[in-house]
Amino acid sequence: MADATDRPTLPTHGAGTLPSVTVDNYNLEIEDADGFIGDKARRDAFRDALDDWRKEHKQAAGEDPLGDIKTEDLTKMIV
């Protein structure tokens, strides 16, 4: 039977060095002219999902629950 020290170690959660990757930063903030890239990616993914939901709802119910406002023109609203 192999000794415990002979067994390969598994990477731990949050390890800085993995078998094929070295993590330099966990919170890299990359910006372009419109702001942080990560924020834009999440916003675009959300808007795509919202557009899909609006189209499905309009087909099923006959109307868009958010009216004639384009998804990209929607802002954070408190109702």
HUTA-V716374 format. One record per backbone hydrogen bond with DSSP energy under -0.5 kcal/mol. NH is the residue of the N-H (numbers start at 1). CO is the residue of the C=O. Records with the same first field share a line. If there is no record, write none. Layout:
# HUTA-V716374
NH->CO  CO
This chain:
# HUTA-V716374
6->3
7->3  4
15->12
18->21
23->16  21
24->22
30->28
32->35
35->32
37->30
40->36
41->37
42->38
43->39
44->40
45->41
46->42
47->43
48->44
49->45
50->46
51->47
52->48
53->49
54->50
55->51
56->52
57->53
58->54
59->55
60->56
61->57
62->58
65->63
67->64
69->66
73->70
74->70  71
79->77
